[in-house]
């Protein structure tokens, strides 16, 4: 790809004469901050977006794809950061869509299709039910389906945009092993990631972009986490924990004897008991699908538990209306597109959500009319505080990159005055510089004596931020440990086995 230029009206330069070469049979990582142009570059290659100028050569011949179908026909496939599946279809239907096996007289061979998908699921140990509907599974499981769908097509050039962002630590090595095998068989893997440890482990070469410009390409064997981060953000990045010793305050959030069984009579949560004090961050670790999503939904009132209570600031919020819960609970959802925001709406409209119902700043005329000037001012504050890369607040929320969408949601929620903050995968899709900044903001909330429950698939993040770690296994809390008295290996074993390691 030579001298690639892409400008989004009116004046956002996403790619500024970027040139990069990919070799056959290599894993090539593309890294950079949110808005650096990584996804835009790959979408142009995949035919999702046209370039304003620049040339593409595929195996020495000029190429330009007008749609993804043409790219796939030429052996180029892409796993997207955002979920692009049909919710009403089952997993196997989504995977085979467009490549359906048929039988006489030209009818879908359901048995063969399911068998093919089941074989791929078993091969990658993805722990998926091929008959489950996509709308009924978690975000992490949907991401697995996206990866599975592309691997099912056996493309020769595989573009992967943050494929591990919602995978557990135990699942990532399985994916990496298969990608390395594909590379060894002559496939080219183009790998976008914000996780520099993964980039250094997996890649052969690494290209760094910053604010739409090409910074450099280097061999992974000669790179370090520190110099990559400095190339990405233009300054030194701190990776150590920022959490200082602090005495927790009063009890701010408590769950007692919580039990939840879904509509199919499956036990999802059993005997959940936990406490969070002001000035304390309690982390929850667990392999995806062990009750974390149901716990979040129960706290927020999206499902109703059969027994138990949820209290915040000594008020029973178990069955309060959601707006009343929001007076006590700030919430960052793992699913920013469907739960954390209204993507067709303006950025400003998304920034003031919840604030405009709970405070007086954004209303005038006795609280009945929106004060849009205040809304615009608040958008500017969030933009500056969280370094959001955007044109203006009038642009639709969906025009932002995934990471900048997450920054908006984090800014909105952290600036609420609720005493308790529920963080569900808060740094998903963020780059190292943004993660460092968000972590600083979370630590600042801790210092101001806010209580926080942090659910994350990133064990390093949990250890960096949490005062205590809870481990969930099959809908139960099987461990409650002080962070300084445990380690990643012990937590990983508890996540898999549901019990402590016995020598």
Buried (B, 14 or more C-beta within 10 A) or exposed (E): BEBBBBBBEEEBBBBBBBEBEBEEBBBBBBBBBBBBBBBBBBBBBBBBBEBBEBEBEBEEEEBBBEEBEBBBEBBBBBBBBBBEBEEEBBBBBBBBBEEBBEEEEEEEBBEBBBEBBBEBBEEBEBEBBBEBBBEEBBBBBBBBBBBBBBBBBEBBBBBBBBBBBBBBBEBBEBBBEBBBEBBEEEBBBBBBBBBBEBBBEBBBBBBBBBBBBBBEBBEBEEBEBEEBBBBBBEEEBEBEBBBEEBEBEEBBBBBBEBBBBEEEEEBBBBEBBBBBBBBBBBBBBBBBBBBBBBBBBBBBBEBEBEEBBBBBBEEEBBEBEEEBBBBBBBBBBBBBBEBBBBBEEBBBBBBBBBBBEBEEBBBBEEEEEBBBEBBBBBBBEBBEBBBBBBBEBEBBBBBBBBBBBBBBBBBBBBBBEBBBBBBBBBBBBBBBBBBBBBBEBBBEBBEEBBBBBBBBBBBBBBBBBBBBBBBBBBBBBBBEBEBEEBEEEBBBBBBEEBEEEEE
